[in-house]
Amino acid sequence: MRVIIGGGSGFVGRELTRLLQTKGHEVTTISRQPGPGKITWRDLESGGLPPCEGAVNLAGENLMNPLRWWNESYKRDLFSSRIDTTKALSQAIAASPTPPHAWVLVTGVACYKPSHTVQYTEDSEWTPFDLLSRLVMEWETAGRLPENVAQITKQVVIRPGAVLGRDGGAIKQMMMPFWMGLGGTLGSGRQPFPWIHVSDLAGIIAHALESSPDPPSPEPQVFNGVAPTQNTNYEFTKELGRVLRRPTVFPVPGFVMDALLGSERAVVLTQGQYVVPERTVSSGFKYKYPDLGSALKEIVGR
């Protein structure tokens, strides 16, 4: 299978590329810079979609970029980097004389309103309630294919939680303070912490690409890209400290997180939601790292 990956040079894209190539698939990434096995977004716009059986979009400015202040310019980049690339790919798919069999868009769980009690499945209804949920709504809308194309191309949306792995994601910024014994809970620590190991997220994407096509539908099939076990920030903090053999006695109050990150961005860490991968599990996907212990041991090499 030939697969086009927007944002393929990023943290998740690198893992997905490795997995697909191991399975014998041919991967072309879309990036800002040309190179072997790559095309640029300008190439996509001018030359159309290269022949492929699957397309994936992972492109987007890092929400937790430590080098950028939370301001209007950054917010615009968060929206445009996701929505513009998604539109470019969905329009290229729609214009292709031979559209791919599957189109996978990876968004996020920020569409689900934070709660300590509600459990969200892929069928849970939601409406935008803040900046990030509005982003998810516009992002997923940008990926919708025209009905005639949706008769040919299976549409899939994967909503991951915090992505954990050695080479990037949430762990990368946490590792240094934890190694120094300065780790601790964020906010109250009682908030749910939906997460997934990067290998399993790549696996869910590959599973969606490789699965037999379902009956044509104008609506995307949604998969929650989270681990099947549910944890709080406190449980994550204590497990990471245990695996690293370091104390976790320095909690960071919510108001400090708001000051450091901006309140609209800090909610990702100081609030959370219980997200259930009901359809992901029922589809037959098998997790490599279904619990925090196994995931964190792999990441820190213990």
MARMAR-868771 format. One record per residue (C-alpha): residue number from 1; chain; x, y, z; residue in three letters. Coordinates in pm, 1 decimal, decimal comma. Layout:
% MARMAR-868771
+-----+--------+----------+----------+----------+--------+
: num : chaine :        X :        Y :        Z : residu :
+-----+--------+----------+----------+----------+--------+
: NUM :      A :        X :        Y :        Z :    ALA :
...
+-----+--------+----------+----------+----------+--------+
***
This chain:
% MARMAR-868771
+-----+--------+----------+----------+----------+--------+
: num : chaine :        X :        Y :        Z : residu :
+-----+--------+----------+----------+----------+--------+
:   1 :      A :      0,0 :      0,0 :      0,0 :    MET :
:   2 :      A :    118,8 :    352,5 :    -82,5 :    ARG :
:   3 :      A :     53,9 :    601,2 :    199,5 :    VAL :
:   4 :      A :     83,6 :    981,2 :    200,5 :    ILE :
:   5 :      A :    147,0 :   1134,7 :    544,3 :    ILE :
:   6 :      A :    105,5 :   1505,8 :    609,8 :    GLY :
:   7 :      A :    336,0 :   1602,7 :    894,4 :    GLY :
:   8 :      A :    523,0 :   1275,7 :    859,6 :    GLY :
:   9 :      A :    848,8 :   1416,5 :    996,8 :    SER :
:  10 :      A :    700,7 :   1487,9 :   1341,6 :    GLY :
:  11 :      A :    695,8 :   1274,9 :   1656,8 :    PHE :
:  12 :      A :    396,5 :   1057,3 :   1564,3 :    VAL :
:  13 :      A :    475,9 :   1070,7 :   1191,8 :    GLY :
:  14 :      A :    820,3 :    917,9 :   1241,1 :    ARG :
:  15 :      A :    673,9 :    631,8 :   1443,6 :    GLU :
:  16 :      A :    397,2 :    573,2 :   1188,8 :    LEU :
:  17 :      A :    646,2 :    579,4 :    900,0 :    THR :
:  18 :      A :    865,1 :    318,5 :   1073,2 :    ARG :
:  19 :      A :    566,1 :     94,9 :   1139,1 :    LEU :
:  20 :      A :    424,4 :    117,2 :    787,1 :    LEU :
:  21 :      A :    763,2 :     53,2 :    626,1 :    GLN :
:  22 :      A :    815,5 :   -247,8 :    853,7 :    THR :
:  23 :      A :    484,2 :   -381,1 :    723,4 :    LYS :
:  24 :      A :    608,0 :   -336,7 :    366,4 :    GLY :
:  25 :      A :    413,9 :    -24,0 :    276,0 :    HIS :
:  26 :      A :    554,6 :    265,2 :     73,1 :    GLU :
:  27 :      A :    547,6 :    601,0 :    253,0 :    VAL :
:  28 :      A :    569,0 :    954,9 :    114,4 :    THR :
:  29 :      A :    562,7 :   1242,9 :    361,3 :    THR :
:  30 :      A :    440,0 :   1596,5 :    298,7 :    ILE :
:  31 :      A :    655,7 :   1857,8 :    467,3 :    SER :
:  32 :      A :    771,7 :   2214,7 :    431,1 :    ARG :
:  33 :      A :   1110,5 :   2106,5 :    295,0 :    GLN :
:  34 :      A :   1169,1 :   1875,9 :     -7,1 :    PRO :
:  35 :      A :   1385,5 :   1565,4 :     19,4 :    GLY :
:  36 :      A :   1399,6 :   1190,6 :    -48,5 :    PRO :
:  37 :      A :   1059,0 :   1031,3 :      2,7 :    GLY :
:  38 :      A :    899,8 :   1373,5 :     48,5 :    LYS :
:  39 :      A :    684,3 :   1623,8 :   -132,7 :    ILE :
:  40 :      A :    607,0 :   1976,8 :    -15,0 :    THR :
:  41 :      A :    265,1 :   2125,7 :     55,5 :    TRP :
:  42 :      A :    322,5 :   2348,5 :   -246,8 :    ARG :
:  43 :      A :    381,0 :   2035,0 :   -458,3 :    ASP :
:  44 :      A :     50,0 :   1895,5 :   -332,6 :    LEU :
:  45 :      A :   -131,9 :   2215,9 :   -423,5 :    GLU :
:  46 :      A :     19,3 :   2244,7 :   -770,9 :    SER :
:  47 :      A :     51,1 :   1880,3 :   -872,9 :    GLY :
:  48 :      A :   -234,1 :   1717,5 :   -686,3 :    GLY :
:  49 :      A :   -234,0 :   1402,7 :   -475,3 :    LEU :
:  50 :      A :     26,3 :   1142,9 :   -579,8 :    PRO :
:  51 :      A :   -118,9 :    796,3 :   -649,3 :    PRO :
:  52 :      A :   -183,1 :    631,1 :   -312,9 :    CYS :
:  53 :      A :   -414,9 :    394,5 :   -130,2 :    GLU :
:  54 :      A :   -406,5 :    576,3 :    202,9 :    GLY :
:  55 :      A :   -367,0 :    936,3 :    326,2 :    ALA :
:  56 :      A :   -304,5 :   1060,1 :    680,2 :    VAL :
:  57 :      A :   -274,7 :   1409,4 :    827,6 :    ASN :
:  58 :      A :    -67,4 :   1464,4 :   1141,4 :    LEU :
:  59 :      A :     46,2 :   1819,4 :   1064,8 :    ALA :
:  60 :      A :      8,8 :   2096,2 :   1320,0 :    GLY :
:  61 :      A :    200,3 :   2339,1 :   1539,7 :    GLU :
:  62 :      A :    293,4 :   2181,3 :   1876,5 :    ASN :
:  63 :      A :     36,1 :   2292,7 :   2136,2 :    LEU :
:  64 :      A :    295,7 :   2268,6 :   2414,2 :    MET :
:  65 :      A :    581,9 :   2438,1 :   2228,3 :    ASN :
:  66 :      A :    794,7 :   2566,1 :   2519,8 :    PRO :
:  67 :      A :    954,6 :   2831,4 :   2300,2 :    LEU :
:  68 :      A :    630,8 :   3015,7 :   2227,3 :    ARG :
:  69 :      A :    422,6 :   3241,9 :   2447,4 :    TRP :
:  70 :      A :     47,2 :   3193,6 :   2450,4 :    TRP :
:  71 :      A :    -73,2 :   3488,6 :   2243,0 :    ASN :
:  72 :      A :   -298,9 :   3563,6 :   1946,7 :    GLU :
:  73 :      A :    -23,9 :   3489,8 :   1693,7 :    SER :
:  74 :      A :     37,9 :   3146,5 :   1843,4 :    TYR :
:  75 :      A :   -335,9 :   3070,9 :   1850,6 :    LYS :
:  76 :      A :   -365,3 :   3163,0 :   1482,2 :    ARG :
:  77 :      A :    -75,8 :   2929,9 :   1402,6 :    ASP :
:  78 :      A :   -239,4 :   2645,9 :   1599,0 :    LEU :
:  79 :      A :   -554,6 :   2683,2 :   1387,8 :    PHE :
:  80 :      A :   -398,8 :   2749,4 :   1048,2 :    SER :
:  81 :      A :   -132,6 :   2476,5 :   1072,5 :    SER :
:  82 :      A :   -403,4 :   2216,7 :   1130,4 :    ARG :
:  83 :      A :   -697,3 :   2346,1 :    930,8 :    ILE :
:  84 :      A :   -507,9 :   2463,3 :    621,7 :    ASP :
:  85 :      A :   -311,7 :   2138,0 :    583,7 :    THR :
:  86 :      A :   -624,7 :   1931,0 :    642,4 :    THR :
:  87 :      A :   -813,9 :   2130,9 :    378,6 :    LYS :
:  88 :      A :   -524,4 :   2092,2 :    137,0 :    ALA :
:  89 :      A :   -526,8 :   1713,4 :    172,3 :    LEU :
:  90 :      A :   -904,2 :   1670,2 :    170,9 :    SER :
:  91 :      A :   -934,9 :   1890,6 :   -139,0 :    GLN :
:  92 :      A :   -654,0 :   1700,9 :   -312,3 :    ALA :
:  93 :      A :   -830,1 :   1372,4 :   -232,5 :    ILE :
:  94 :      A :  -1159,4 :   1507,2 :   -366,7 :    ALA :
:  95 :      A :   -991,9 :   1626,6 :   -687,9 :    ALA :
:  96 :      A :   -798,8 :   1304,1 :   -748,7 :    SER :
:  97 :      A :   -913,3 :   1084,8 :  -1038,6 :    PRO :
:  98 :      A :   -819,9 :    783,5 :   -823,3 :    THR :
:  99 :      A :   -880,4 :    882,5 :   -458,7 :    PRO :
: 100 :      A :   -730,6 :    664,8 :   -183,9 :    PRO :
: 101 :      A :   -924,6 :    389,8 :     -9,9 :    HIS :
: 102 :      A :   -875,8 :    551,5 :    332,5 :    ALA :
: 103 :      A :   -832,1 :    905,5 :    466,6 :    TRP :
: 104 :      A :   -725,4 :    931,0 :    832,3 :    VAL :
: 105 :      A :   -729,4 :   1260,5 :   1023,7 :    LEU :
: 106 :      A :   -571,8 :   1270,1 :   1371,1 :    VAL :
: 107 :      A :   -720,6 :   1542,3 :   1595,5 :    THR :
: 108 :      A :   -759,7 :   1525,8 :   1975,7 :    GLY :
: 109 :      A :   -977,0 :   1462,6 :   2280,7 :    VAL :
: 110 :      A :  -1009,7 :   1835,5 :   2356,1 :    ALA :
: 111 :      A :  -1356,2 :   1816,9 :   2198,4 :    CYS :
: 112 :      A :  -1482,8 :   1641,0 :   2514,1 :    TYR :
: 113 :      A :  -1569,1 :   1873,5 :   2803,2 :    LYS :
: 114 :      A :  -1353,4 :   1815,9 :   3114,3 :    PRO :
: 115 :      A :  -1529,7 :   1609,7 :   3380,1 :    SER :
: 116 :      A :  -1437,3 :   1384,8 :   3671,4 :    HIS :
: 117 :      A :  -1745,4 :   1166,8 :   3620,0 :    THR :
: 118 :      A :  -1856,2 :   1155,4 :   3254,9 :    VAL :
: 119 :      A :  -1710,4 :    879,1 :   3035,9 :    GLN :
: 120 :      A :  -1685,1 :    969,5 :   2668,1 :    TYR :
: 121 :      A :  -1702,1 :    708,9 :   2392,0 :    THR :
: 122 :      A :  -1671,3 :    769,9 :   2018,7 :    GLU :
: 123 :      A :  -2049,6 :    809,0 :   2001,2 :    ASP :
: 124 :      A :  -2071,8 :   1078,7 :   2268,1 :    SER :
: 125 :      A :  -2227,2 :   1399,7 :   2140,2 :    GLU :
: 126 :      A :  -2038,7 :   1724,3 :   2194,0 :    TRP :
: 127 :      A :  -2045,4 :   2089,1 :   2101,4 :    THR :
: 128 :      A :  -1760,7 :   2343,2 :   2120,7 :    PRO :
: 129 :      A :  -1726,5 :   2502,2 :   2464,0 :    PHE :
: 130 :      A :  -1380,2 :   2665,6 :   2455,9 :    ASP :
: 131 :      A :  -1093,6 :   2754,6 :   2221,7 :    LEU :
: 132 :      A :   -948,4 :   2404,7 :   2183,1 :    LEU :
: 133 :      A :  -1283,3 :   2232,0 :   2132,1 :    SER :
: 134 :      A :  -1363,3 :   2491,8 :   1865,2 :    ARG :
: 135 :      A :  -1029,9 :   2405,8 :   1704,5 :    LEU :
: 136 :      A :  -1122,5 :   2036,5 :   1693,9 :    VAL :
: 137 :      A :  -1462,1 :   2117,6 :   1540,5 :    MET :
: 138 :      A :  -1311,5 :   2334,2 :   1262,8 :    GLU :
: 139 :      A :  -1028,9 :   2083,4 :   1210,2 :    TRP :
: 140 :      A :  -1259,0 :   1784,8 :   1165,5 :    GLU :
: 141 :      A :  -1497,2 :   1986,2 :    947,6 :    THR :
: 142 :      A :  -1203,6 :   2076,7 :    719,9 :    ALA :
: 143 :      A :  -1136,8 :   1706,6 :    667,8 :    GLY :
: 144 :      A :  -1485,7 :   1614,1 :    548,2 :    ARG :
: 145 :      A :  -1499,3 :   1480,5 :    192,5 :    LEU :
: 146 :      A :  -1780,4 :   1550,8 :    -52,7 :    PRO :
: 147 :      A :  -2048,2 :   1282,0 :    -42,6 :    GLU :
: 148 :      A :  -1959,2 :   1141,0 :   -385,4 :    ASN :
: 149 :      A :  -1593,6 :   1094,9 :   -280,1 :    VAL :
: 150 :      A :  -1696,3 :    947,9 :     55,3 :    ALA :
: 151 :      A :  -1859,2 :    666,4 :   -143,2 :    GLN :
: 152 :      A :  -1506,8 :    563,6 :   -246,5 :    ILE :
: 153 :      A :  -1277,5 :    681,3 :     34,0 :    THR :
: 154 :      A :  -1330,8 :    566,4 :    392,9 :    LYS :
: 155 :      A :  -1309,9 :    864,9 :    629,2 :    GLN :
: 156 :      A :  -1155,7 :    808,0 :    972,8 :    VAL :
: 157 :      A :  -1099,2 :   1050,2 :   1260,8 :    VAL :
: 158 :      A :   -869,9 :    944,8 :   1547,0 :    ILE :
: 159 :      A :   -879,6 :   1150,2 :   1866,8 :    ARG :
: 160 :      A :   -568,2 :   1082,1 :   2077,3 :    PRO :
: 161 :      A :   -498,8 :   1180,6 :   2435,0 :    GLY :
: 162 :      A :   -150,9 :   1280,7 :   2557,4 :    ALA :
: 163 :      A :     95,5 :   1089,2 :   2339,4 :    VAL :
: 164 :      A :    378,7 :    927,8 :   2536,8 :    LEU :
: 165 :      A :    709,6 :    816,5 :   2386,1 :    GLY :
: 166 :      A :   1086,3 :    849,1 :   2410,6 :    ARG :
: 167 :      A :   1138,7 :   1091,3 :   2123,5 :    ASP :
: 168 :      A :    882,6 :   1360,6 :   2192,8 :    GLY :
: 169 :      A :    534,0 :   1430,2 :   2317,0 :    GLY :
: 170 :      A :    432,8 :   1490,6 :   2676,2 :    ALA :
: 171 :      A :    716,7 :   1291,9 :   2836,5 :    ILE :
: 172 :      A :    999,2 :   1484,2 :   2670,7 :    LYS :
: 173 :      A :    936,4 :   1803,5 :   2867,5 :    GLN :
: 174 :      A :    858,6 :   1620,8 :   3192,5 :    MET :
: 175 :      A :   1164,6 :   1397,7 :   3203,8 :    MET :
: 176 :      A :   1424,7 :   1647,1 :   3324,4 :    MET :
: 177 :      A :   1236,9 :   1774,8 :   3632,5 :    PRO :
: 178 :      A :   1136,2 :   1419,1 :   3723,4 :    PHE :
: 179 :      A :   1495,7 :   1294,8 :   3691,3 :    TRP :
: 180 :      A :   1601,7 :   1578,7 :   3921,5 :    MET :
: 181 :      A :   1343,9 :   1474,8 :   4179,0 :    GLY :
: 182 :      A :   1132,9 :   1785,7 :   4112,8 :    LEU :
: 183 :      A :    831,3 :   1610,4 :   3961,9 :    GLY :
: 184 :      A :    482,5 :   1638,8 :   4103,4 :    GLY :
: 185 :      A :    113,4 :   1648,1 :   4027,0 :    THR :
: 186 :      A :    -33,1 :   1927,2 :   3815,2 :    LEU :
: 187 :      A :   -323,5 :   2120,9 :   3961,6 :    GLY :
: 188 :      A :   -533,0 :   1905,9 :   4193,3 :    SER :
: 189 :      A :   -396,1 :   1580,7 :   4050,2 :    GLY :
: 190 :      A :   -749,6 :   1436,9 :   4058,6 :    ARG :
: 191 :      A :   -820,6 :   1526,6 :   3696,0 :    GLN :
: 192 :      A :   -842,1 :   1241,1 :   3443,5 :    PRO :
: 193 :      A :   -535,2 :   1193,6 :   3225,3 :    PHE :
: 194 :      A :   -623,0 :   1029,7 :   2889,9 :    PRO :
: 195 :      A :   -300,5 :    902,8 :   2730,2 :    TRP :
: 196 :      A :   -159,9 :    664,3 :   2469,4 :    ILE :
: 197 :      A :    183,2 :    526,2 :   2385,3 :    HIS :
: 198 :      A :    306,4 :    657,0 :   2050,0 :    VAL :
: 199 :      A :    350,8 :    299,6 :   1920,2 :    SER :
: 200 :      A :    -14,4 :    225,6 :   1988,4 :    ASP :
: 201 :      A :   -130,0 :    548,9 :   1823,8 :    LEU :
: 202 :      A :     71,1 :    457,6 :   1514,4 :    ALA :
: 203 :      A :    -81,9 :    110,9 :   1536,6 :    GLY :
: 204 :      A :   -437,6 :    247,6 :   1545,9 :    ILE :
: 205 :      A :   -366,7 :    462,2 :   1238,6 :    ILE :
: 206 :      A :   -218,6 :    164,5 :   1051,4 :    ALA :
: 207 :      A :   -513,6 :    -50,5 :   1162,4 :    HIS :
: 208 :      A :   -754,5 :    208,4 :   1020,3 :    ALA :
: 209 :      A :   -562,7 :    221,1 :    691,1 :    LEU :
: 210 :      A :   -542,3 :   -156,0 :    652,8 :    GLU :
: 211 :      A :   -890,8 :   -254,8 :    770,5 :    SER :
: 212 :      A :  -1145,8 :   -371,9 :    519,1 :    SER :
: 213 :      A :  -1359,4 :    -81,7 :    398,1 :    PRO :
: 214 :      A :  -1693,3 :    -41,2 :    572,4 :    ASP :
: 215 :      A :  -2010,1 :     37,2 :    378,1 :    PRO :
: 216 :      A :  -1978,3 :    389,2 :    229,9 :    PRO :
: 217 :      A :  -2076,6 :    664,0 :    473,9 :    SER :
: 218 :      A :  -2076,3 :   1042,9 :    448,0 :    PRO :
: 219 :      A :  -1979,2 :   1054,8 :    816,6 :    GLU :
: 220 :      A :  -1623,8 :    980,0 :    934,9 :    PRO :
: 221 :      A :  -1570,6 :    680,1 :   1159,1 :    GLN :
: 222 :      A :  -1431,4 :    804,6 :   1491,9 :    VAL :
: 223 :      A :  -1179,7 :    616,6 :   1706,5 :    PHE :
: 224 :      A :  -1068,1 :    738,8 :   2047,9 :    ASN :
: 225 :      A :   -689,2 :    706,2 :   2043,6 :    GLY :
: 226 :      A :   -636,5 :    644,3 :   2413,7 :    VAL :
: 227 :      A :   -521,1 :    353,2 :   2627,2 :    ALA :
: 228 :      A :   -795,9 :    121,5 :   2755,7 :    PRO :
: 229 :      A :   -700,2 :    191,5 :   3119,7 :    THR :
: 230 :      A :   -816,0 :    515,5 :   3279,7 :    GLN :
: 231 :      A :   -584,0 :    715,4 :   3502,0 :    ASN :
: 232 :      A :   -566,3 :   1045,1 :   3685,5 :    THR :
: 233 :      A :   -278,6 :   1290,5 :   3676,8 :    ASN :
: 234 :      A :   -187,6 :   1176,5 :   4029,4 :    TYR :
: 235 :      A :   -164,8 :    812,6 :   3917,8 :    GLU :
: 236 :      A :     46,4 :    908,2 :   3615,2 :    PHE :
: 237 :      A :    279,0 :   1120,2 :   3830,4 :    THR :
: 238 :      A :    329,2 :    847,7 :   4091,4 :    LYS :
: 239 :      A :    386,5 :    577,3 :   3828,9 :    GLU :
: 240 :      A :    644,1 :    786,4 :   3641,5 :    LEU :
: 241 :      A :    822,0 :    857,7 :   3970,1 :    GLY :
: 242 :      A :    814,3 :    487,9 :   4060,0 :    ARG :
: 243 :      A :    957,9 :    379,4 :   3724,0 :    VAL :
: 244 :      A :   1229,8 :    646,1 :   3743,6 :    LEU :
: 245 :      A :   1285,9 :    575,9 :   4116,2 :    ARG :
: 246 :      A :   1250,6 :    943,1 :   4193,5 :    ARG :
: 247 :      A :   1032,2 :   1128,4 :   4447,8 :    PRO :
: 248 :      A :    727,0 :   1320,4 :   4327,3 :    THR :
: 249 :      A :    668,9 :   1570,3 :   4605,4 :    VAL :
: 250 :      A :    660,7 :   1904,5 :   4424,4 :    PHE :
: 251 :      A :    304,0 :   1969,3 :   4303,9 :    PRO :
: 252 :      A :    247,3 :   2257,1 :   4063,4 :    VAL :
: 253 :      A :    -66,7 :   2457,6 :   4152,1 :    PRO :
: 254 :      A :   -317,4 :   2529,1 :   3878,7 :    GLY :
: 255 :      A :   -265,7 :   2906,3 :   3895,6 :    PHE :
: 256 :      A :    105,9 :   2856,8 :   3826,3 :    VAL :
: 257 :      A :     25,3 :   2644,3 :   3519,9 :    MET :
: 258 :      A :   -214,9 :   2916,3 :   3401,9 :    ASP :
: 259 :      A :     57,3 :   3179,2 :   3440,2 :    ALA :
: 260 :      A :    322,0 :   2970,5 :   3262,0 :    LEU :
: 261 :      A :    112,9 :   2835,9 :   2974,9 :    LEU :
: 262 :      A :   -192,0 :   3058,4 :   2951,5 :    GLY :
: 263 :      A :   -521,6 :   2938,4 :   3097,4 :    SER :
: 264 :      A :   -664,5 :   2830,2 :   2759,4 :    GLU :
: 265 :      A :   -367,4 :   2600,0 :   2702,9 :    ARG :
: 266 :      A :   -313,2 :   2487,8 :   3063,3 :    ALA :
: 267 :      A :   -656,6 :   2319,3 :   3073,3 :    VAL :
: 268 :      A :   -505,9 :   2030,8 :   2874,6 :    VAL :
: 269 :      A :   -292,3 :   1948,8 :   3181,0 :    LEU :
: 270 :      A :   -491,4 :   2082,6 :   3476,4 :    THR :
: 271 :      A :   -828,6 :   1946,1 :   3364,0 :    GLN :
: 272 :      A :   -914,5 :   1626,2 :   3182,5 :    GLY :
: 273 :      A :  -1178,3 :   1379,0 :   3077,9 :    GLN :
: 274 :      A :  -1234,2 :   1005,0 :   3096,1 :    TYR :
: 275 :      A :  -1218,3 :    886,2 :   2734,9 :    VAL :
: 276 :      A :  -1307,6 :    527,5 :   2647,9 :    VAL :
: 277 :      A :  -1171,8 :    363,0 :   2328,2 :    PRO :
: 278 :      A :  -1487,2 :    159,5 :   2279,4 :    GLU :
: 279 :      A :  -1483,3 :    143,2 :   1899,8 :    ARG :
: 280 :      A :  -1104,3 :    111,2 :   1890,8 :    THR :
: 281 :      A :  -1121,0 :   -204,2 :   2103,2 :    VAL :
: 282 :      A :  -1426,3 :   -349,4 :   1926,7 :    SER :
: 283 :      A :  -1252,0 :   -303,0 :   1588,9 :    SER :
: 284 :      A :  -1001,5 :   -568,5 :   1692,9 :    GLY :
: 285 :      A :   -702,7 :   -344,8 :   1759,2 :    PHE :
: 286 :      A :   -456,1 :   -498,1 :   2009,1 :    LYS :
: 287 :      A :   -260,3 :   -261,7 :   2233,3 :    TYR :
: 288 :      A :    110,6 :   -314,8 :   2297,2 :    LYS :
: 289 :      A :    102,3 :    -86,5 :   2600,6 :    TYR :
: 290 :      A :   -245,0 :    -98,6 :   2757,6 :    PRO :
: 291 :      A :   -137,7 :     27,2 :   3102,2 :    ASP :
: 292 :      A :     86,2 :    301,1 :   3238,0 :    LEU :
: 293 :      A :    338,2 :     61,7 :   3390,6 :    GLY :
: 294 :      A :    425,9 :   -112,4 :   3065,1 :    SER :
: 295 :      A :    421,7 :    213,2 :   2866,6 :    ALA :
: 296 :      A :    648,7 :    405,2 :   3101,8 :    LEU :
: 297 :      A :    891,9 :    115,6 :   3145,4 :    LYS :
: 298 :      A :    938,2 :    102,9 :   2768,0 :    GLU :
: 299 :      A :    985,9 :    479,5 :   2747,6 :    ILE :
: 300 :      A :   1245,7 :    510,9 :   3023,0 :    VAL :
: 301 :      A :   1417,0 :    181,5 :   2934,5 :    GLY :
: 302 :      A :   1351,0 :      1,4 :   3263,3 :    ARG :
+-----+--------+----------+----------+----------+--------+
***
